């Protein structure tokens, strides 16, 4: 009986929640990195140098960093439905406002505000999943949610490339059309969230009474069984040295991820291709990443091994970036970008499973947000350094090597963190 109701409930909540949050993250990630395609024509139109563009593209993460922890704590208090809706509507409005960018200052301001608006979305969803899915199912569900990021590149790149071809329509530039039209889904979905998302199992009227009772009892039993071993307070979540270590590991993976989002279109464009061609070619490496990410996460779950799954993925991404610096033809560049995409995407699910060993409750909200906010500063450093080095040398090579080195550092820190875990700890309800 228990097995039958478990299967029924898990199937129902998976189909209700996972496709929807994947759609939300899909739209969020497009709005976060569509600056990479806009730059193909925008930079020349408003006079942005590689240094200014790299700095402005990355300054998004300073807004993200400053507001992510308070945003996630608010979500834990007021509920995901209201807070995720607020996040989506505000970031859609700011993303659309990019149409008014006229130079470096307005570019910096709006990218910073976009980070402020979106702060809390990703860790908020990670926390939200911990309210609904028992620990054994959560890692696989988290991997599905995170697959929306490379999927957004697969589907969003051709769309972004096509929107740039609208240049001159109704007197607007192609990059202006890109920002406006790709912001609309975020605003619309924000209102859908208000009517569709359910904060907690207790409020799930779409579950039968026995299904709702089983889920509430199961999640409560997990929480109470781990109460003695987990950190619960907000300050414990912020102060745990393992949180800082995971933040630094995530820093390198974020530098690699946003190097792809911000600079990959320009790296491909060097070969004299049209914006539409760049869009389709940029989708190919991400397609490989989606497949690899899911298979790698399943292998990590099946074996119960996390450390080497993160280490090898980081090293593959680092090798891809180094190879991209050496590649001289479009095929070689695409192979290199595929390696980077596969490595970065595959590192994330096993990496996000690690905080679950020692955080629970409000500490999980604060700790997960801390890892994500500090780690995502890599999304500032990577793109900014590539832009600065390109201005100094006229080439992407030095910047690609720099980000490659950050990923090697992430691999080393993962090994050190694993060896530092001398005392055995039990997993707690929050699996990310």
C-alpha positions in Angstrom: 0.0 0.0 0.0 2.8 2.4 1.0 4.7 1.7 -2.2 1.6 2.2 -4.3 0.7 5.6 -2.8 4.4 6.7 -2.9 4.5 6.0 -6.6 1.2 7.7 -7.2 2.1 10.8 -5.2 5.6 11.2 -6.7 4.3 10.9 -10.2 1.7 13.5 -9.5 3.9 16.1 -7.9 6.6 15.5 -10.5 4.3 16.2 -13.4 2.7 19.1 -11.6 5.9 20.9 -10.4 9.0 19.9 -12.5 7.9 20.9 -16.1 6.7 24.2 -14.7 9.8 25.2 -12.8 11.9 24.1 -15.8 10.0 26.5 -17.9 10.6 29.3 -15.4 14.3 28.6 -15.3 14.4 28.3 -19.1 13.0 31.8 -19.4 15.2 33.1 -16.6 18.4 31.9 -18.1 17.6 33.3 -21.6 17.0 36.7 -20.0 20.3 36.4 -18.1 22.6 35.5 -21.0 20.8 37.0 -24.1 23.3 39.8 -23.6 25.7 37.5 -25.4 23.7 37.7 -28.6 22.7 41.3 -28.2 26.4 42.2 -28.1 26.9 41.0 -31.7 25.4 44.3 -32.8 24.7 46.3 -29.7 28.3 46.9 -28.7 29.1 48.7 -32.0 25.8 50.6 -32.0 26.3 52.2 -28.5 30.1 52.1 -28.4 31.0 49.4 -25.8 34.6 48.2 -25.7 35.3 44.5 -24.8 36.3 45.7 -21.3 33.2 47.7 -20.7 31.0 44.9 -22.2 32.6 42.2 -20.1 32.4 44.3 -16.9 28.8 45.3 -17.5 27.7 41.7 -18.5 29.2 40.5 -15.2 28.0 43.2 -12.9 24.7 41.4 -12.9 26.2 39.1 -10.3 27.0 41.9 -7.9 23.2 42.7 -7.6 22.6 39.0 -7.4 25.3 38.6 -4.7 24.0 41.4 -2.5 20.4 40.4 -2.5 20.3 36.6 -2.8 20.5 35.6 0.8 17.8 38.0 2.1 15.7 37.1 -0.9 15.8 33.4 -0.1 15.1 34.0 3.6 12.0 36.1 2.6 10.9 33.2 0.3 11.1 30.8 3.2 8.9 33.1 5.3 6.3 34.3 2.8 6.1 31.3 0.5 7.4 30.5 -3.0 4.2 31.5 -4.8 4.3 35.2 -4.0 8.0 35.6 -4.0 8.8 33.7 -7.2 6.0 35.7 -9.0 7.6 38.9 -7.7 11.0 37.8 -8.9 9.8 37.0 -12.4 7.7 40.1 -13.0 10.4 42.4 -11.8 13.2 40.8 -13.8 11.0 40.8 -16.9 10.4 44.5 -16.6 14.1 45.3 -16.0 15.2 43.0 -18.9 12.8 44.8 -21.3 14.2 48.2 -20.1 17.5 47.2 -21.7 16.0 48.5 -24.9 16.8 52.0 -23.5 20.6 51.4 -23.0 22.6 54.2 -24.6 26.1 53.8 -23.3 28.3 52.3 -20.5 26.6 53.9 -17.5 23.0 52.9 -18.4 24.3 49.4 -19.4 26.0 49.0 -16.0 22.9 50.2 -14.1 20.4 48.0 -15.8 22.6 44.9 -15.6 23.0 45.5 -11.9 19.3 45.9 -11.4 18.6 42.8 -13.3 20.7 40.9 -10.8 18.8 42.5 -7.9 15.5 41.5 -9.5 16.5 37.9 -10.2 18.3 37.3 -6.9 16.8 34.4 -5.0 15.2 32.6 -8.0 17.6 29.7 -8.4 18.2 28.9 -4.7 14.5 29.6 -4.0 13.5 26.8 -6.4 16.1 24.5 -4.9 14.6 25.2 -1.5 11.1 24.8 -2.8 11.9 21.3 -4.1 13.0 20.3 -0.6 9.4 21.0 0.6 7.9 18.5 -1.8 10.3 15.7 -2.7 11.7 13.1 -0.3 15.5 13.0 -0.1 16.0 10.0 -2.3 14.1 11.5 -5.2 15.4 15.1 -4.9 18.8 14.8 -6.7 17.2 13.5 -9.9 14.5 16.1 -9.8 17.1 18.9 -9.2 19.1 17.6 -12.2 15.9 17.9 -14.4 15.3 21.4 -13.2 18.9 22.4 -13.9 18.8 20.9 -17.4 16.7 23.9 -18.3 19.9 26.1 -18.4 21.6 24.2 -21.3 18.2 23.7 -22.9 17.7 27.4 -22.9 20.9 27.7 -25.0 19.8 24.9 -27.3 16.4 26.6 -28.1 17.1 30.2 -27.2 20.3 30.6 -29.3 18.5 30.2 -32.7 15.6 32.4 -31.5 18.0 35.2 -30.3 19.9 34.9 -33.6 16.6 35.3 -35.5 15.5 38.3 -33.5 18.7 40.1 -34.3 17.6 39.8 -38.0 14.6 42.1 -37.2 17.0 45.1 -37.3 15.3 48.2 -38.5 11.7 46.9 -38.1 9.6 49.8 -36.9 12.8 51.8 -36.4 14.2 49.6 -33.7 17.5 47.8 -33.7 17.6 44.0 -33.7 19.1 43.8 -30.2 16.2 46.0 -28.9 13.6 43.6 -30.3 15.6 40.8 -28.7 15.4 42.3 -25.2 11.7 43.3 -25.4 10.3 40.1 -26.9 12.4 37.8 -24.7 11.3 39.7 -21.6 7.5 39.2 -22.2 7.4 35.5 -21.2 8.9 36.3 -17.8 6.3 38.9 -16.9 3.4 36.7 -18.2 4.7 33.6 -16.3 5.0 35.7 -13.1 1.2 36.1 -13.1 0.8 32.4 -13.9 2.9 31.5 -10.9 0.4 33.3 -8.6 -2.4 31.0 -9.7 -0.5 27.8 -10.3 2.3 27.3 -7.7 1.4 25.8 -4.4 3.6 26.8 -1.4 3.5 23.6 0.6 2.0 20.1 0.5 -0.5 21.2 3.2 -2.1 23.5 0.6 -2.1 21.1 -2.3 -5.8 20.8 -3.1 -4.9 19.0 -6.3 -3.7 16.0 -4.3 -6.3 13.5 -2.9 -6.7 13.5 0.9 -4.7 10.3 1.4 -2.0 11.5 -1.0 -1.6 14.8 0.8 -1.5 13.1 4.2 1.2 10.6 3.0 3.4 13.4 1.6 3.0 15.6 4.7 3.8 12.7 7.0 6.8 11.6 4.9 8.4 15.1 4.7 7.8 15.6 8.5 9.4 12.3 9.3 12.5 13.2 7.3 12.8 16.6 9.0 12.5 15.2 12.5 14.8 12.2 11.9 17.6 14.5 10.9 17.0 17.2 13.5 19.8 16.2 15.7 22.6 16.2 13.1 21.7 19.2 10.9 22.5 22.9 11.1 19.2 24.8 11.3 19.8 28.4 12.2 20.4 31.1 9.6 23.8 32.0 11.2 24.9 28.4 11.3 24.1 28.2 7.6 26.1 31.3 6.8 29.1 30.5 9.0 29.7 26.9 8.2 33.2 26.6 6.6 31.9 24.0 4.2 29.5 26.6 2.8 32.5 28.8 2.0 34.4 25.9 0.4 31.4 25.0 -1.8 31.0 28.7 -2.7 34.6 28.8 -4.0 34.1 25.6 -5.9 30.9 27.0 -7.5 32.8 30.2 -8.3 34.9 28.4 -10.9 32.0 26.6 -12.5 30.0 29.9 -12.7 33.0 31.6 -14.3 32.9 28.9 -17.0 29.2 28.9 -17.4 28.9 32.7 -18.0 32.0 32.8 -20.1 29.9 30.6 -22.5 26.8 32.7 -22.1 28.4 36.1 -22.5 31.3 35.4 -24.9 30.6 32.2 -26.9 28.5 34.0 -29.6 31.3 36.4 -30.2 33.9 33.6 -30.3 31.8 31.8 -33.0 31.1 35.1 -34.8 34.8 35.6 -35.4 34.6 33.1 -38.3 32.5 35.6 -40.4 29.1 34.0 -39.8 25.7 35.7 -39.7 23.8 36.2 -36.4 21.3 33.5 -37.4 24.1 31.0 -38.2 25.8 31.9 -34.9 22.5 31.1 -33.1 22.2 27.6 -34.6 25.9 26.7 -34.1 25.8 28.0 -30.5 23.0 25.5 -29.8 25.0 22.4 -30.8 27.4 22.3 -27.8 24.5 22.9 -25.3 22.6 20.0 -26.9 25.5 17.6 -26.0 25.5 19.1 -22.5 21.8 18.4 -21.8 22.4 14.7 -22.5 25.6 14.4 -20.6 24.3 16.3 -17.6 21.3 13.9 -17.1 23.5 10.7 -17.6 26.2 12.0 -15.3 23.7 12.9 -12.6 22.1 9.5 -12.8 25.5 7.8 -12.6 26.4 9.9 -9.5 23.0 9.0 -7.9 23.4 5.3 -8.7 27.0 5.1 -7.3 26.4 7.5 -4.4 29.7 9.2 -5.4 29.8 13.0 -5.6 33.4 14.2 -5.3 35.0 12.7 -8.4 31.9 13.5 -10.4 32.5 17.1 -9.7 36.3 16.9 -10.1 36.2 15.2 -13.5 33.5 17.5 -14.8 35.5 20.6 -13.8 38.6 19.2 -15.5 36.8 18.4 -18.7 35.5 22.0 -18.8 38.9 23.4 -18.1 40.4 21.3 -20.9 37.7 22.6 -23.2 38.5 26.2 -22.4 42.2 25.7 -22.9 41.5 23.9 -26.3 39.2 26.8 -27.3 42.2 29.1 -26.9 44.2 26.9 -29.3 41.5 26.1 -31.8 41.8 27.8 -35.2 38.8 26.5 -37.1 35.1 26.6 -36.5 34.8 22.8 -36.0 37.6 22.8 -33.4 36.0 25.7 -31.6 32.6 23.9 -31.5 34.3 20.8 -30.1 36.0 22.9 -27.5 32.8 24.6 -26.5 31.0 21.3 -26.3 33.6 20.1 -23.8 33.1 23.2 -21.7 29.3 22.9 -21.9 29.4 19.2 -20.9 31.8 19.7 -18.0 30.1 22.8 -16.5 26.6 21.3 -16.8 27.6 17.9 -15.5 29.4 19.3 -12.4 26.3 21.1 -11.0 23.9 18.3 -9.9 26.5 16.4 -7.8 27.9 19.7 -6.5 24.4 20.8 -5.4 23.9 17.5 -3.5 26.8 18.3 -1.1 25.1 21.1 1.0 22.4 18.6 1.9 24.7 16.7 4.1 24.8 19.4 6.8 22.1 22.0 6.3 18.4 22.0 7.2 15.5 24.5 7.6 16.4 28.2 7.7 20.1 27.3 7.6 19.5 25.6 4.2 17.8 28.7 2.9 20.7 30.9 4.0 23.5 28.4 3.2 22.2 27.5 -0.3 21.7 31.1 -1.2 25.2 31.9 0.2 26.8 29.2 -2.0 24.9 30.5 -5.0 25.5 34.2 -4.5 29.3 34.0 -3.7 29.8 31.3 -6.3 28.0 33.3 -9.0 30.5 36.1 -8.5 32.5 33.9 -10.9 30.0 35.0 -13.4 31.4 38.5 -13.0 35.1 37.6 -12.8 35.1 35.3 -15.8 33.4 37.5 -18.4 35.1 40.7 -17.0 38.6 39.3 -17.2 38.0 37.9 -20.7 36.9 41.4 -21.9 39.8 43.1 -20.2 42.4 40.7 -21.5 40.9 40.9 -25.0 41.3 44.7 -24.9 44.9 44.3 -23.8 45.9 41.6 -26.3 43.3 41.6 -29.1 42.6 37.9 -28.4 40.3 35.7 -26.4 43.1 33.2 -25.6 44.5 34.7 -22.4 41.0 35.1 -20.9 40.0 31.5 -21.8 43.2 30.2 -20.1 42.4 32.3 -17.0 38.9 30.8 -16.7 40.3 27.3 -17.3 42.6 27.8 -14.4 39.6 28.7 -12.1 38.0 25.4 -13.0 41.2 23.5 -12.2 41.1 25.3 -8.8 37.5 24.2 -8.3 38.5 20.6 -8.9 41.4 20.8 -6.4 39.1 22.4 -3.8 36.5 19.7 -4.2 39.2 17.1 -3.4 40.4 19.0 -0.4 36.8 19.4 0.9 36.2 15.7 0.5 39.4 14.8 2.5 38.5 17.3 5.2 35.3 15.5 5.9 36.7 13.2 8.5 33.6 12.8 10.6 30.7 11.0 9.0 27.5 13.0 8.6 24.0 12.0 7.7 22.0 13.6 4.9 19.2 15.9 5.8 15.9 16.8 4.0 17.4 19.5 1.8 18.9 17.8 -1.3 20.2 20.1 -4.0 
